[in-house]
Amino acid sequence: MLDFVVRNARIVDGTGAGFFAADLAVSDGRIAVIGRVPEGAAAREIDARGRVLAPGFIDIHNHADFDLLRDPSGGISLRQGVTTIMVGQCGLSPAPVTDGTVPLLDRYCGFLRTGGETDWSWRSFADWLDRLAALPLGLNVGAFVGQGTIRLAVMGFEDRTPSRAELDAMRGLAREAVDAGAFGMTSGLGYPPGFFSSDEEIEYVAGGLADKRGLYLSHMRNQAAGSPESVRATLNVGRVNGIPVQVVHLKAKAADRPDMAEHLFSIIDGARAEGIDVTVDQYPYTASSTTLRILIPNHLHSGGLEGLLDALGDERRRREAAQEMREWTRCTAAIERGILLMDVPMTPQFRGLSLREAAEAMGLDEVDAALEIIYRNEGNDAACFFTLDEQDVRNVMVHPLVMVGSDGSHPAPGRLCHPRSAGTFPRVLGRYVRELKVLRLEEAVRKMTSLPAARLGLGRKGVLRPGMDADMVLFDPDTVLDGSTHKEPLAPPLGIDKVWVAGVLACEDNLLTADRAGGLLRFQ
């Protein structure tokens, strides 16, 4: 007998094809039948009442690495219909580490942990995957290794060119991670130590992915006026090593160049015509989010967070840093567009204020206020940066190579964060499909399911078809919408009825069940 059947569903199968009406039955964690299921053939029956049944969404860009140790349920993602997340993003993964670099990475990643401490009981990437596999995961988790973490393990936060031995060691760590089950390597070239690496260094280290054709994903060095050059550098990693690449959270700002989106996609489409396997991901918001430390010029990050705080603790060096920031377009442009302070645990009086409001309260200008907040919070700060216009988001979203990735995390209750963590996928379905009609429903679902599944080589996920894993979401297309805002960033979404992981009901009407059917995914 079949385990259960969902009747009267509007099937959106994940391929981008038009919906069709059918029943869908599940047995032993797999889809068994799509079509007409006879009465009495299943132990349980669920009436979809014409709502949409789709493959579980795949979040290809998530920062919940450390959060899973505190809460392995994955509830923030599950409530959105997400059944698989990919961690280890933007060059920062929890492994590989050494006894000497654990304190450096632990201190630096404070802004990513969003609540809770880490015991650092692992060292190699294989150890880290084993640690994840031992958790009672509520959803599927796959992992990338971070280029920044690799460089930190070999060179610390040193701003210099690596030796040949160091290059070989970093390339070897990338290879070891992929052999252990990493899906590839990410870079965060807007963060230390990633931004200390030359393009040639990145290309060489990424060669460790070549034997298994692991995926290289890049948070690019420049996401503003220099985006075309950064896209070309990402493509060259694929060209040199014969591996697939992905441009993450692409931002094509018309303020930098009126035809920026068209120009960037002409470069990307041209590379595909050349044979380079490149794709893109994006989150559906005009604000980004990260630490205020990105406002500080790169050279001041040599020595890691400890070195930066030492510099900010010295009056002369802080004054020099502030003057340099006032003359640096990246810093002044971000301040001009607007910055909202989110998680600032040591200065809670500024939580939820704009940087301008905090500066006025301190009697400082915004540059000095940013430095003071960084210093007082010891780098454990997070903020939202309003860098895009609405049309910029739409111009990227419509391209067929673009998939959806939240760039979010699973913060502890009460933490203030970007609303993308709890709202990305329902926002696409509600705002950009139903309200603005930027995408067809079927195309939006493809961008959340079969497109990332194919990119990751997840052959049993991303499509509703007999024999595929029964990771599924049932939602109401007439009401689905994000509930999260900048003031209430963890508010649950609307219209997500049921979510199954491997045929097990994981979430119903925003309430998690007691069953945990997730697990670790390893790259094959």
Helices and strands as residue ranges (DSSP letters): E 2-11, E 20-27, E 30-35, E 42-47, E 52-55, E 57-59, H 67-70, H 75-78, E 82-87, H 102-108, H 110-113, H 125-133, E 140-143, E 145-146, H 147-155, H 164-180, E 184-188, G 194-196, H 199-206, G 207-212, E 215-219, H 227-241, E 245-247, H 260-274, E 278-282, E 287-290, G 292-295, G 298-301, H 304-312, H 315-326, H 329-337, E 339-341, G 348-350, H 355-362, H 366-376, E 383-386, H 390-397, E 402-404, H 420-427, I 428-435, H 441-448, H 450-456, E 472-475, E 496-501, E 504-508, E 511-512
